Amino acid sequence: MTRDRELMAAAVAAAAGVRTSTAPNPWVGAAIDAGRGTVHVGATRPPGGDHAEVVAMAAAAASGLDLSGATLATTLEPCCTTTRTGPCTDAIIDAGIARVLIGVEDPDDRVSGRGIQRLRDAGIDVVTGVERDLVEDQLAAYLHHRRTGRPYVVVKLAATADGRTAAPDGTSQWITGDEARTDSHRLRAESQAVLVGAGTVRVDDPSLTVRLVEGPDPRRIVLGSAPGDAAIHPCLEWRGDLPELLDRLGSEGVLQLMVEGGANTVAQFQAEGLVDRYVIYLAPAVFGGDDARPMFVGNGVPTIDALPRGRFAALQRVGDDVRLDLVV
């Protein structure tokens, strides 16, 4: 139904506003239609605060609406256990909500269908899978973490249109424009950890902090050793296997890991099949030769029959540049 999709779209928009503030909890949005032509929305508060459904119901109640018979859309299955907050299912039932639209089921073992069943047992009409693709993309990092125990690995690359990241002499600042750099800082703020190789630290001395947008700084990780005076400190210096690193970060509540380079590090994640998403910023420029620095180094896929294919989840203009989101 068109109205159901519109209500879920409002919930998705509300969730987008808290993307950087809820981890390790999911960034959930909710929207309520009480039948008077006004939609009230809410989004999950920082850890320890109310969940999206309770926030949306409070906003509707504050405007004097009676929620009996109302429809509530929520991007993620409502929780049904008591943690630092009470069960959202009980709050929904107590408010008299008659119909609940759910984007995706929560794979967390503490919920995983129990929230849906609790609502249905109370006589509430529950519709699942409303705008599922849209919601799954928004919650990809959380869903992946709960299903695998590991962070969602996002590799960020910036290159010319012919796939080169730096000139033959190593100079690279700045290939993309201000808008793309701002967008990449937003991606950094959405990640609980960011990783680079030791070579990148020695050459570029990045701080890997969030500067161009509002948001928290991620944990910083170096594959190898960082010089004592490097701007990346304090950081975790990792010399073990990458799967072990992902297991550790996942157990520590890291939902999304952003890999920012360099070419050796990115190639290692790719070769081990550990990349979940590429975010590639392409600048309207061409080096025009094979001597400029590539996005990857080393051996790639040896034959076309072995070439893995993903899907483009998004394509958008960012200033003069183009952002490609490739899910693999």
Secondary structure, 3 states (H helix, E strand, C coil): CHHHHHHHHHHHHHHHCCCCCCCCCCCCEEEEECCCCCEEEEECCCCCCCCHHHHHHHHHHHCCCCCCCCEEEEEECCCCCCCCCCCHHHHHHHHCCCEEEEEECCCCCCCCCHHHHHHHHCCCEEEECCCHHHHHHHCHHHHHHHHHCCCEEEEEEEEECCCEEECCCCCCCCCCCHHHHHHHHHHHHCCCEEEEEHHHHHHHCCCCCCCCCCCCCCEEEEECCCCCCCCCCCCEEECCCHHHHHHHHHHCCCCEEEECCCHHHHHHHHHCCCCCEEEEEEECCCCCCCCCEECCCCCCCCCHHHCCCCEEEEEEEECCEEEEEEEC
